[in-house]
Amino acid sequence: MSEEDEEGAPEEQAGGGLLETITDAGSDLAESFDGLPPQVKKGIWKTIQRFGTATLELGVAKIDGKTAEIEAVTKARTDITEATAAKIAENARVPQEYVDAAIHQHYENIIGRKITMDEVVSGAIKMTAEKLKQLSSDSEVLADEESTIGDEFLNEFEQQAETKTTEEMKAMFSALLSHEIIQPGSVSTKTIKILGDMTPEIALLFQKFCSLTTYLGMPNGKPSHDDIRIVATDKSASQNGLQQYGLGYSTLCKLADYGLISTEFNSNMTYTPAVVTDNTVMFALLHQSKNWVLKKIDEEKPVDVKLSGVALASVGRELFPIVELDPNEEYLTDLKEYLKKRNVTIQGVQ
């Protein structure tokens, strides 16, 4: 191998297996990394280099042959820290054990945050590999090869993600990072902040809301319009029409306060593009991660598919792809009955 080959792009150097010589987590990442599209590898490498997390940084060093250098720098930092602690104790006339305890607590905090970032980034890489197994290399979901994850995103992401302690929130941040690596620019810093502020209660309510939504979309699940909403099947949402599904008026107000859903609970959306005409449709109707179409019951009668409900706001739409939907059969049954009154049936398609 030539010297030029050894200094090639990171994605070309990674072929030998990323992180396979360090920790079980590193070995898992190595397997995930192999075979990813170049633009995705570029986003992953930028993320690793930006956060400089302990396990991942050493993995990069293995590829670049700089492990000894990083270990030497780490040793030097330790020596400096110890010397600094002794100097502080001497100058401040504080017992050495108090200074040692303070510095130990400080570094425990730093290490804890680094470990959290290791877990979040590792989870994101694994999620990315799993998602891309379902996509072709020329999929429209993938960004072009010139796009990559932005510095503003990474800055805000680190601030919010490094303080998370629950496995559920770490998983959500991993999913958000994975989504941004695959589609750079799809998540705003505002959305990262709101996710960081979410309580477990709000996260659960948001999942419940997203699980009932319907939208026009492509077969790959990508929305065709900026409209993802729950269709009210009885009375309006503002009149507690969604109460029986755990989404009463007061609950919707909580979600609206977080900026996740629209404050207009009775807006309309027309679903004509999902109605079968001459055995074709313009778009599928997506509900509970499945593709559906609307078919007329009586060809001689008009259909009414201008439906009312409450929609996700822009932040909610950005978070929607990372939510694990929990199908609600009761709502689906009610939706089918409601649509029959409007001269259409909802039928699943492949």
Disulfide bonds with the S-S distance in Angstrom:
none
